[in-house]
């Protein structure tokens, strides 16, 4: 009888509101769509990001994007420390949002890949349980939207402008893990596996190695069916083959990887131990959980071993392999393998889909018992620290941002949307004077193989001073061009990063490495590099302060500059090599 009554306006509104929330509760995809729809607003606003340690790392993306806009292809036309996918995605987002903050664009651009793949997983899962779908989706959004790392490399709060492609790999691994653990449709599994592995490969090669461990575990346990594995593998290989035939980028990328391996000739064991020590809390909790699960599941596991011994076969092998402690151990191995090559990432966040499955299965078997409580406590000990760390770093950075002032600049475009504390600005100003007046002292220190500070590139005053000196040297370049009636079309830096072509609407020379860490990511110059550097119009050499990395880069590139360039002082913090014949150099 109530259903035939005419509802009052308030009742109608309440009913509609209840209906909306009920729909959202049943459709996690709506939440995903709303979250993605809000991203352009955050980008268009051009938020002022508090400056942080190693902040200049993400300027590599600006250099890469500018080269891509010029038609250069990563690995073919310039050496890059990682795959080109992240650079292409960033370039696309920069094209759509030319005034967007580069840190947000670089951090969020991988969502072009991860969001559709996560949507497939959620779509497959929400038909069975919207609650579990939300339990996977919300952490995915949390880690994807907050551009912070799980590791602590500096005591003061600020934005994490480094480790971006490492974070993106972890987010891709999260999506892959969610599919391998929870997806049921073989088509969804095949699609997510193939596309995730391709994205992992062309973002960072160690990512595809970690993803391969996850896929192998899922295949052995029978969670990745043979037909899904075959379709995924075939799609993966065909795509690689077509890319190689069309562009040659795959073999060029492989050559870059080989060059990196030769440069970084340290053995794997020390790096694995370092990764384990940095992530000791997660590793310890996972080790405890593995033993707890093994203890709880030992009897049925032993029976499965006996069944396999009596009747060997792929099905019985899958029964043996499909143990929660094997799953967890393999995921930890994958995480350690990836983290062994990293400085900064969202380490081990991809454990959560597996931990969620372990919790659900344990509760189904044991109910609200002491055994389940033990598993839950240890599992949360694995899952919570990364989330808490990122939440804390986000809060510290943005609460502390109220004490910052926007860096004054004229030429830095969206790069200049950074907040700096007054005390950091004052220290940068004092150090600027010190670097100029005592340059010989810092050159002697660099020649001796020492930085002025052990954490120089993490120091916020260094990052702020670098931005200020970049702004100043662009003014000096503009004045020089006006006086001498020239225009420098190709510009390079003898430094870690080169945003000048993007800032000045110019071009970067081909074949010169981006992300120029001479100890890890710059191969010895070959003839192509020598010819490209010899032809560059302007090479900028920063001197505030001289460092051993800058001296080593100068040693690499100076032979190509010596014959056809003259060295001048543009500003107290920048020397320049100007190409002969372009203009008379006083």
C-alpha positions as CSV (number, residue, x, y, z in Angstrom):
1,X,0.0,0.0,0.0
2,X,2.9,2.4,0.7
3,X,4.3,1.8,-2.8
4,X,1.1,3.3,-4.3
5,X,1.3,6.4,-2.2
6,X,2.6,9.6,-3.7
7,X,5.9,10.5,-2.1
8,X,6.6,13.9,-0.7
9,X,9.4,16.0,-2.4
10,X,11.7,15.3,0.6
11,X,11.0,11.6,0.3
12,X,11.6,11.6,-3.4
13,X,15.0,13.4,-2.9
14,X,16.0,11.0,-0.2
15,X,15.0,8.0,-2.3
16,X,17.0,9.3,-5.3
17,X,20.0,10.0,-3.1
18,X,19.7,6.5,-1.6
19,X,19.4,5.1,-5.0
20,X,22.5,6.9,-6.2
21,X,24.6,5.7,-3.3
22,X,23.3,2.2,-3.6
23,X,24.2,2.2,-7.3
24,X,27.7,3.5,-6.5
25,X,28.1,0.8,-3.8
26,X,27.3,-1.9,-6.4
27,X,29.4,-0.3,-9.2
28,X,33.0,0.4,-8.2
29,X,33.6,1.4,-11.8
30,X,31.7,4.6,-11.2
31,X,34.1,5.6,-8.4
32,X,37.0,4.8,-10.7
33,X,35.5,7.0,-13.5
34,X,34.8,9.9,-11.1
35,X,38.4,9.8,-9.7
36,X,39.8,9.9,-13.2
37,X,37.4,12.7,-14.2
38,X,38.8,14.9,-11.4
39,X,42.4,14.6,-12.6
40,X,42.2,17.3,-15.3
41,X,40.9,19.8,-12.7
42,X,43.9,19.1,-10.4
43,X,46.2,19.5,-13.4
44,X,44.6,22.7,-14.8
45,X,44.8,24.4,-11.4
46,X,48.7,24.1,-11.6
47,X,49.3,23.3,-7.9
48,X,52.4,24.6,-6.3
49,X,54.3,21.6,-5.1
50,X,56.6,21.8,-2.1
51,X,60.2,21.3,-3.3
52,X,61.7,18.0,-2.2
53,X,64.8,15.8,-2.3
54,X,66.2,14.9,-5.7
55,X,63.4,17.0,-7.1
56,X,65.1,17.6,-10.4
57,X,64.7,13.9,-11.4
58,X,61.3,14.5,-13.0
59,X,62.7,17.2,-15.3
60,X,64.1,14.3,-17.3
61,X,60.5,13.8,-18.6
62,X,60.4,17.4,-19.9
63,X,63.7,16.7,-21.8
64,X,62.3,13.5,-23.2
65,X,59.0,15.0,-24.2
66,X,60.6,17.8,-26.0
67,X,62.8,15.4,-27.9
68,X,59.7,13.3,-28.8
69,X,57.9,16.4,-30.0
70,X,61.0,16.9,-32.3
71,X,60.5,13.4,-33.7
72,X,63.3,11.7,-31.7
73,X,62.6,8.1,-30.6
74,X,63.9,6.9,-27.2
75,X,66.8,4.3,-27.5
76,X,67.1,5.0,-31.2
77,X,67.8,8.8,-31.2
78,X,68.9,9.2,-27.6
79,X,70.1,7.0,-24.8
80,X,67.6,6.6,-21.9
81,X,68.1,4.8,-18.6
82,X,64.6,3.1,-18.9
83,X,62.0,2.3,-21.5
84,X,60.2,4.9,-23.6
85,X,56.6,4.2,-22.7
86,X,56.6,6.6,-19.7
87,X,58.1,9.3,-21.8
88,X,55.5,8.9,-24.5
89,X,52.6,8.9,-22.1
90,X,54.0,12.0,-20.4
91,X,54.5,13.7,-23.7
92,X,50.8,13.0,-24.6
93,X,49.6,14.4,-21.2
94,X,51.9,17.5,-21.6
95,X,50.4,18.1,-25.1
96,X,46.9,18.0,-23.6
97,X,47.9,20.0,-20.5
98,X,50.8,22.3,-21.6
99,X,50.6,24.2,-18.3
100,X,50.2,21.2,-16.1
101,X,52.6,20.6,-13.3
102,X,55.3,18.3,-14.6
103,X,55.5,16.3,-11.4
104,X,51.8,15.5,-11.5
105,X,51.8,14.8,-15.2
106,X,54.7,12.4,-15.0
107,X,53.3,10.7,-11.9
108,X,49.8,10.3,-13.3
109,X,50.4,9.6,-17.0
110,X,50.8,5.9,-16.4
111,X,47.2,5.8,-15.4
112,X,46.5,5.9,-19.1
113,X,47.5,2.2,-19.0
114,X,46.7,1.2,-15.4
115,X,43.2,2.6,-15.2
116,X,41.7,0.7,-18.2
117,X,43.4,-2.5,-17.0
118,X,42.2,-2.0,-13.4
119,X,38.7,-1.4,-14.8
120,X,38.8,-4.8,-16.5
121,X,39.7,-6.5,-13.2
122,X,37.0,-4.5,-11.3
123,X,34.4,-5.3,-14.0
124,X,35.2,-9.0,-13.8
125,X,35.2,-9.0,-10.0
126,X,32.2,-6.7,-9.1
127,X,29.8,-9.3,-10.7
128,X,30.8,-11.6,-7.8
129,X,31.6,-9.1,-5.0
130,X,31.5,-5.3,-5.1
131,X,33.1,-5.2,-1.6
132,X,36.2,-7.1,-2.7
133,X,36.3,-5.0,-5.9
134,X,36.4,-1.9,-3.7
135,X,39.0,-3.5,-1.5
136,X,41.3,-3.7,-4.6
137,X,40.2,-0.4,-6.2
138,X,40.6,2.0,-3.3
139,X,44.2,1.1,-2.5
140,X,45.0,1.3,-6.3
141,X,43.6,4.9,-6.4
142,X,45.4,5.8,-3.2
143,X,48.8,4.7,-4.5
144,X,48.2,6.0,-8.0
145,X,47.0,9.5,-7.0
146,X,49.5,10.3,-4.3
147,X,52.9,10.9,-5.9
148,X,55.1,9.8,-3.0
149,X,57.5,6.9,-2.4
150,X,57.4,4.4,0.4
151,X,61.1,4.8,1.3
152,X,62.6,7.6,3.4
153,X,65.7,9.1,1.8
154,X,65.6,12.6,3.5
155,X,64.5,13.8,6.9
156,X,62.6,16.9,5.8
157,X,59.2,16.8,4.1
158,X,58.7,17.6,0.5
159,X,57.5,16.3,-2.9
160,X,59.0,13.1,-4.2
161,X,60.2,14.1,-7.6
162,X,62.3,11.0,-8.0
163,X,61.7,7.3,-8.6
164,X,58.6,8.0,-10.7
165,X,59.0,5.2,-13.2
166,X,59.7,2.9,-10.2
167,X,56.4,3.9,-8.7
168,X,54.7,3.3,-12.0
169,X,56.1,-0.2,-12.2
170,X,54.8,-1.0,-8.7
171,X,51.3,0.2,-9.8
172,X,51.5,-1.9,-12.9
173,X,52.5,-4.9,-10.8
174,X,49.5,-4.1,-8.5
175,X,47.1,-4.4,-11.4
176,X,48.8,-7.5,-12.7
177,X,48.7,-9.1,-9.2
178,X,45.0,-8.2,-8.8
179,X,44.2,-9.9,-12.1
180,X,46.2,-13.0,-11.5
181,X,44.7,-13.5,-8.0
182,X,41.1,-12.4,-8.5
183,X,40.1,-12.4,-12.2
184,X,38.1,-15.4,-13.4
185,X,37.4,-14.8,-17.1
186,X,40.3,-16.1,-19.1
187,X,39.9,-13.3,-21.7
188,X,40.3,-10.7,-18.9
189,X,43.3,-12.6,-17.6
190,X,44.9,-12.8,-21.1
191,X,44.3,-9.1,-21.8
192,X,45.6,-7.8,-18.5
193,X,48.6,-10.1,-18.5
194,X,49.7,-9.2,-22.0
195,X,49.2,-5.5,-21.7
196,X,50.7,-5.3,-18.2
197,X,53.8,-7.2,-19.3
198,X,54.2,-5.0,-22.4
199,X,53.9,-1.9,-20.2
200,X,56.3,-3.3,-17.7
201,X,58.8,-4.1,-20.4
202,X,58.7,-0.7,-22.0
203,X,58.8,1.2,-18.7
204,X,61.7,-0.6,-17.0
205,X,63.1,-4.0,-17.9
206,X,63.4,-5.1,-14.2
207,X,59.6,-4.6,-14.0
208,X,58.9,-7.2,-16.6
209,X,61.3,-9.6,-14.8
210,X,59.3,-9.1,-11.6
211,X,56.0,-9.5,-13.5
212,X,57.4,-12.7,-15.1
213,X,57.8,-14.2,-11.6
214,X,54.2,-13.4,-10.8
215,X,52.9,-14.9,-14.0
216,X,55.0,-18.0,-13.6
217,X,53.6,-18.6,-10.1
218,X,50.1,-18.1,-11.3
219,X,50.6,-20.5,-14.2
220,X,52.1,-23.2,-12.0
221,X,49.3,-22.8,-9.6
222,X,46.7,-23.1,-12.3
223,X,45.4,-19.6,-11.8
224,X,46.6,-18.5,-15.2
225,X,45.0,-21.0,-17.6
226,X,47.0,-22.4,-20.5
227,X,44.9,-20.7,-23.2
228,X,45.1,-17.4,-21.4
229,X,48.9,-17.8,-21.0
230,X,49.3,-18.7,-24.7
231,X,47.1,-15.8,-25.9
232,X,49.0,-13.4,-23.6
233,X,52.4,-14.7,-24.6
234,X,51.5,-14.6,-28.3
235,X,50.2,-11.1,-28.1
236,X,53.3,-10.0,-26.2
237,X,55.7,-11.5,-28.7
238,X,53.8,-10.3,-31.7
239,X,53.6,-6.8,-30.5
240,X,57.3,-6.8,-29.8
241,X,58.0,-8.2,-33.2
242,X,55.8,-5.6,-35.0
243,X,57.5,-2.8,-33.1
244,X,60.9,-4.0,-34.0
245,X,60.0,-4.4,-37.7
246,X,58.3,-0.9,-37.8
247,X,60.9,1.1,-35.8
248,X,63.8,-1.0,-34.6
249,X,63.2,0.3,-31.1
250,X,63.2,-3.2,-29.4
251,X,66.8,-4.0,-30.5
252,X,67.9,-0.4,-29.7
253,X,66.3,-0.7,-26.2
254,X,68.1,-4.1,-25.7
255,X,71.4,-2.4,-26.6
256,X,70.7,0.4,-24.1
257,X,70.0,-2.2,-21.4
258,X,73.2,-4.0,-22.2
259,X,75.1,-0.8,-21.9
260,X,73.6,-0.2,-18.5
261,X,74.6,-3.7,-17.4
262,X,78.2,-3.0,-18.5
263,X,78.2,0.3,-16.6
264,X,76.7,-1.1,-13.5
265,X,78.8,-4.2,-13.2
266,X,78.2,-4.7,-9.4
267,X,76.9,-8.2,-8.5
268,X,73.3,-8.8,-7.8
269,X,73.7,-10.1,-4.3
270,X,74.7,-6.8,-2.6
271,X,71.8,-5.1,-4.3
272,X,69.3,-7.8,-3.1
273,X,70.7,-7.4,0.4
274,X,70.3,-3.6,0.1
275,X,66.7,-4.0,-1.1
276,X,66.0,-6.4,1.8
277,X,67.5,-4.0,4.4
278,X,65.6,-1.0,3.1
279,X,62.3,-2.9,3.2
280,X,63.2,-4.9,6.3
281,X,59.8,-4.5,8.0
282,X,57.9,-5.8,5.0
283,X,60.3,-8.7,4.4
284,X,60.2,-9.7,8.1
285,X,56.4,-9.6,8.3
286,X,56.2,-11.6,5.0
287,X,58.6,-14.2,6.4
288,X,56.6,-14.6,9.5
289,X,53.4,-14.9,7.5
290,X,55.0,-17.6,5.2
291,X,55.8,-19.7,8.3
292,X,52.4,-19.2,9.8
293,X,50.7,-20.2,6.6
294,X,53.0,-23.2,6.2
295,X,52.2,-24.3,9.7
296,X,48.5,-24.0,9.2
297,X,48.4,-25.7,5.8
298,X,51.1,-28.3,6.3
299,X,48.8,-31.4,6.6
300,X,46.8,-30.8,3.4
301,X,50.0,-29.7,1.7
302,X,51.7,-33.0,2.6
303,X,48.7,-34.9,1.2
304,X,48.9,-33.1,-2.1
305,X,52.6,-33.9,-2.3
306,X,51.7,-37.6,-1.8
307,X,49.0,-37.4,-4.4
308,X,51.5,-35.8,-6.9
309,X,54.1,-38.5,-6.1
310,X,51.5,-41.2,-6.7
311,X,50.2,-39.7,-9.9
312,X,52.5,-37.0,-11.4
313,X,50.8,-34.6,-13.8
314,X,50.2,-30.9,-14.5
315,X,46.9,-30.9,-12.5
316,X,48.5,-32.5,-9.4
317,X,51.5,-30.2,-9.8
318,X,49.1,-27.2,-9.7
319,X,47.5,-28.5,-6.5
320,X,51.0,-28.7,-4.9
321,X,52.0,-25.2,-6.2
322,X,48.7,-23.5,-5.3
323,X,49.7,-22.8,-1.7
324,X,49.4,-19.4,-0.1
325,X,52.9,-19.6,1.3
326,X,54.3,-20.3,-2.2
327,X,52.4,-17.4,-3.6
328,X,53.6,-15.1,-0.9
329,X,57.2,-16.3,-1.2
330,X,57.2,-15.8,-5.0
331,X,55.7,-12.3,-4.7
332,X,58.4,-11.3,-2.2
333,X,61.1,-12.7,-4.6
334,X,59.6,-10.6,-7.4
335,X,59.6,-7.5,-5.2
336,X,63.2,-8.0,-4.1
337,X,64.3,-8.5,-7.6
338,X,62.7,-5.3,-8.7
339,X,63.7,-3.2,-5.7
340,X,67.3,-4.3,-6.0
341,X,67.7,-1.8,-8.9
342,X,65.8,1.1,-7.4
343,X,66.2,4.3,-5.5
344,X,62.7,5.3,-4.5
345,X,59.5,3.5,-5.4
346,X,56.2,2.3,-3.9
347,X,57.8,-0.9,-2.8
348,X,55.7,-4.1,-2.4
349,X,52.3,-2.4,-2.8
350,X,51.4,-5.2,-5.2
351,X,51.3,-7.6,-2.2
352,X,47.9,-6.3,-1.2
353,X,45.8,-8.3,-3.7
354,X,47.5,-11.5,-2.6
355,X,47.2,-10.6,1.1
356,X,43.5,-9.8,0.6
357,X,43.0,-13.3,-1.0
358,X,44.8,-14.9,1.9
359,X,42.7,-13.1,4.4
360,X,39.5,-14.1,2.7
361,X,40.5,-17.7,2.3
362,X,41.7,-18.0,5.9
363,X,38.4,-16.5,7.2
364,X,36.5,-18.9,5.0
365,X,38.4,-21.9,6.4
366,X,38.8,-20.9,10.0
367,X,36.2,-18.3,10.8
368,X,36.7,-15.7,13.6
369,X,39.3,-17.9,15.3
370,X,42.7,-17.3,17.0
371,X,44.4,-18.8,13.9
372,X,42.7,-16.3,11.6
373,X,43.4,-13.4,14.0
374,X,47.1,-14.3,13.9
375,X,47.1,-14.4,10.1
376,X,45.2,-11.1,9.9
377,X,47.6,-9.3,12.3
378,X,50.7,-10.4,10.4
379,X,49.1,-9.7,7.0
380,X,48.2,-6.2,8.1
381,X,51.7,-5.8,9.3
382,X,52.8,-6.2,5.7
383,X,50.1,-4.1,4.1
384,X,49.7,-1.1,6.4
385,X,53.3,0.3,6.6
386,X,53.5,1.3,2.9
387,X,50.1,3.0,3.0
388,X,50.8,4.7,6.3
389,X,54.2,5.9,5.1
390,X,52.7,7.5,2.0
391,X,49.8,9.0,3.9
392,X,52.3,10.5,6.4
393,X,54.6,11.8,3.7
394,X,51.7,13.4,1.9
395,X,50.4,15.0,5.1
396,X,53.9,16.3,6.1
397,X,54.5,17.8,2.7
398,X,51.2,19.6,2.3
399,X,50.9,20.7,5.9
400,X,54.4,22.0,5.8
401,X,53.6,23.7,2.5
402,X,51.8,26.5,4.4
403,X,55.2,27.7,5.4
404,X,56.5,27.9,1.8
405,X,56.6,30.7,-0.7
406,X,56.4,30.2,-4.5
407,X,59.8,30.4,-6.1
408,X,60.2,33.7,-7.9
409,X,61.1,33.2,-11.6
410,X,60.5,34.5,-15.1
411,X,61.4,31.6,-17.4
412,X,60.6,28.3,-15.7
413,X,57.0,27.8,-16.9
414,X,55.3,25.1,-14.8
415,X,58.7,24.0,-13.5
416,X,58.6,27.1,-11.3
417,X,55.4,26.1,-9.5
418,X,57.3,25.0,-6.4
419,X,57.1,26.1,-2.8
420,X,60.3,26.8,-0.9
421,X,60.6,27.6,2.8
422,X,62.2,30.9,3.7
423,X,65.0,29.3,5.6
424,X,65.8,27.1,2.6
425,X,65.8,30.2,0.3
426,X,68.1,32.0,2.7
427,X,70.5,29.1,2.8
428,X,70.4,28.8,-1.0
429,X,71.2,32.5,-1.3
430,X,74.2,32.3,1.1
431,X,75.5,29.2,-0.6
432,X,75.2,30.8,-4.0
433,X,77.6,33.6,-2.8
434,X,79.9,31.0,-1.3
435,X,80.0,28.8,-4.4
436,X,80.9,31.8,-6.6
437,X,83.6,33.3,-4.3
438,X,85.2,29.9,-3.4
439,X,84.8,28.1,-6.7
440,X,88.4,26.8,-6.7
441,X,87.8,25.2,-3.3
442,X,84.8,23.3,-4.6
443,X,86.6,22.3,-7.8
444,X,89.4,20.9,-5.7
445,X,86.9,19.0,-3.6
446,X,85.2,17.6,-6.7
447,X,88.6,16.6,-8.2
448,X,89.3,14.7,-5.0
449,X,86.1,12.7,-5.5
450,X,83.9,14.3,-2.9
451,X,80.6,16.1,-2.9
452,X,80.2,19.3,-0.8
453,X,77.5,17.5,1.1
454,X,77.0,13.7,1.2
455,X,73.3,14.3,0.3
456,X,73.9,17.2,-2.0
457,X,71.3,16.3,-4.6
458,X,68.7,15.6,-1.9
459,X,69.3,18.9,-0.2
460,X,66.4,21.3,-0.8
461,X,68.7,24.3,-0.9
462,X,70.6,22.7,-3.8
463,X,67.3,22.0,-5.7
464,X,66.1,25.6,-5.1
465,X,69.4,27.1,-6.1
466,X,69.5,25.0,-9.2
467,X,66.1,26.4,-10.3
468,X,67.1,30.0,-9.5
469,X,70.3,29.7,-11.5
470,X,68.5,28.1,-14.4
471,X,66.1,31.0,-14.5
472,X,69.0,33.4,-14.4
473,X,71.0,31.8,-17.2
474,X,68.0,31.8,-19.5
475,X,67.9,35.6,-19.0
476,X,71.6,35.7,-19.8
477,X,71.1,33.6,-22.9
478,X,68.3,35.9,-24.1
479,X,70.5,38.9,-23.6
480,X,73.5,37.3,-25.4
481,X,71.3,36.4,-28.4
482,X,69.9,39.9,-28.6
483,X,73.4,41.5,-28.4
484,X,75.0,39.1,-30.9
485,X,71.9,38.7,-33.1
486,X,72.0,34.9,-32.9
487,X,69.7,32.1,-31.9
488,X,70.9,28.9,-30.2
489,X,68.7,26.2,-31.8
490,X,70.3,23.2,-30.1
491,X,71.1,23.4,-26.4
492,X,72.5,20.7,-24.1
493,X,73.7,20.7,-20.5
494,X,76.8,19.1,-19.0
495,X,74.7,18.1,-16.1
496,X,72.1,15.5,-14.9
497,X,69.1,17.0,-16.6
498,X,68.4,19.3,-19.5
499,X,65.0,21.1,-19.5
500,X,66.4,24.1,-21.4
501,X,65.1,23.1,-24.9
502,X,61.6,22.8,-23.4
503,X,61.8,26.0,-21.4
504,X,63.2,28.0,-24.4
505,X,61.3,26.2,-27.2
506,X,64.5,24.9,-28.7
507,X,65.9,21.5,-29.5
508,X,68.1,19.0,-27.8
509,X,70.9,17.3,-29.8
510,X,70.3,13.7,-30.8
511,X,72.2,10.7,-29.2
512,X,73.1,12.6,-26.0
513,X,71.9,10.7,-22.9
514,X,69.1,12.0,-20.7
515,X,69.2,11.5,-17.0
516,X,73.0,11.9,-17.2
517,X,74.4,10.2,-14.2
518,X,77.9,9.5,-15.4
519,X,78.4,6.8,-12.8
520,X,75.3,4.8,-13.7
521,X,73.6,5.9,-16.9
522,X,76.0,7.5,-19.4
523,X,77.9,5.1,-21.7
524,X,81.3,6.3,-23.1
525,X,80.5,8.6,-26.1
526,X,80.7,6.9,-29.5
527,X,81.2,8.6,-32.8
528,X,77.5,9.5,-33.1
529,X,77.5,11.2,-29.7
530,X,80.8,13.0,-30.5
531,X,79.4,14.4,-33.8
532,X,76.2,15.5,-32.1
533,X,78.0,17.3,-29.3
534,X,80.4,18.9,-31.8
535,X,77.4,20.3,-33.7
536,X,75.5,21.7,-30.7
537,X,75.0,25.4,-30.7
538,X,75.3,25.9,-26.9
539,X,76.5,23.6,-24.1
540,X,75.8,24.8,-20.6
541,X,78.1,23.8,-17.7
542,X,76.8,24.6,-14.2
543,X,79.3,25.6,-11.6
544,X,77.3,26.3,-8.4
545,X,78.9,24.1,-7.2
546,X,81.3,22.1,-9.3
547,X,80.8,18.4,-8.5
548,X,82.6,15.2,-9.3
549,X,79.6,14.2,-11.5
550,X,79.7,17.4,-13.5
551,X,83.5,17.2,-13.8
552,X,83.2,13.6,-15.1
553,X,80.5,14.7,-17.6
554,X,82.8,17.5,-18.7
555,X,85.6,15.1,-19.2
556,X,83.3,12.9,-21.4
557,X,82.0,15.8,-23.6
558,X,84.8,18.3,-23.7
559,X,86.8,16.5,-26.4
560,X,83.9,17.0,-28.7
561,X,83.6,20.7,-27.7
562,X,87.2,21.6,-27.7
563,X,87.8,22.1,-31.4
564,X,84.6,24.0,-32.5
565,X,83.5,25.8,-29.4
566,X,84.7,28.6,-27.2
567,X,84.1,28.6,-23.4
568,X,82.6,31.8,-21.9
569,X,81.0,32.7,-18.6
570,X,77.3,33.5,-19.0
571,X,76.5,33.9,-15.3
572,X,78.5,33.4,-12.1
573,X,76.9,29.9,-11.9
574,X,77.0,28.9,-15.6
575,X,79.8,28.6,-18.1
576,X,78.9,28.0,-21.7
577,X,80.5,26.5,-24.8
578,X,79.4,28.5,-27.8
579,X,79.8,27.0,-31.3
580,X,82.3,28.8,-33.5
581,X,80.9,30.5,-36.5
582,X,77.6,31.1,-34.8
583,X,78.7,34.4,-33.4
584,X,81.9,36.1,-32.4
585,X,82.6,35.3,-28.8
586,X,84.3,38.1,-26.8
